[in-house]
Amino acid sequence: MKKMGNRHLIFCVLLFILVSCSPAVEVENGITVSPLVGTSPVSPVVTPDLPDSAPGKATVWGTLLVLDPMFGAPQGEGGGLYLVPVEEPLSDSQELVIPDFDMDGVPKAGKLDSTTGEFAFFDVPPGNYQMLVITSVGKFPIRSTETKQWLNSLVIESDQRVDLGRVQFP
């Protein structure tokens, strides 16, 4: 009877070791990111070779890090990254509110690489925007990994090329 208990204990310890050895990527500022939900190892930020937007419109790009796999990845029907128009820029001291919007009427990332997390919006009209991600779990705001500020007040001008760098949710 005691022998069977020891085998069971050894099995549990080995199982724990195998499960806890799942791959993860350590980000510069100590954040652990799961590569299983569309993220990638941190690489130097370079200006991607993106096509130009139409005259008077902007191009916006960056890299999305999914910090908690429980929140899902922005894939599937309705999932994605969106720039939602807001009437005027919000200050950082204002309460963060996720606005209601029609997904068909707002800019959606036309490119979202599920392996690297790279995204790009093309032909964005000038205006004030809040960046959101929609997953199968819900709508979430996006924040910069460098400044930790919510991207709730993006002022986009015509003919602009905007590099948001690395952004994260939740």
Secondary structure as GFF3:
##gff-version 3
##sequence-region A 1 170
A	DSSP	alpha_helix	2	20	.	.	.	ID=ss1
A	DSSP	beta_strand	25	26	.	.	.	ID=ss2
A	DSSP	beta_strand	32	33	.	.	.	ID=ss3
A	DSSP	three_ten_helix	35	37	.	.	.	ID=ss4
A	DSSP	beta_strand	58	66	.	.	.	ID=ss5
A	DSSP	three_ten_helix	69	71	.	.	.	ID=ss6
A	DSSP	beta_strand	80	85	.	.	.	ID=ss7
A	DSSP	three_ten_helix	103	105	.	.	.	ID=ss8
A	DSSP	beta_strand	111	112	.	.	.	ID=ss9
A	DSSP	beta_strand	118	124	.	.	.	ID=ss10
A	DSSP	beta_strand	127	134	.	.	.	ID=ss11
A	DSSP	beta_strand	139	141	.	.	.	ID=ss12
A	DSSP	beta_strand	143	144	.	.	.	ID=ss13
A	DSSP	beta_strand	154	156	.	.	.	ID=ss14
A	DSSP	beta_strand	161	169	.	.	.	ID=ss15
###
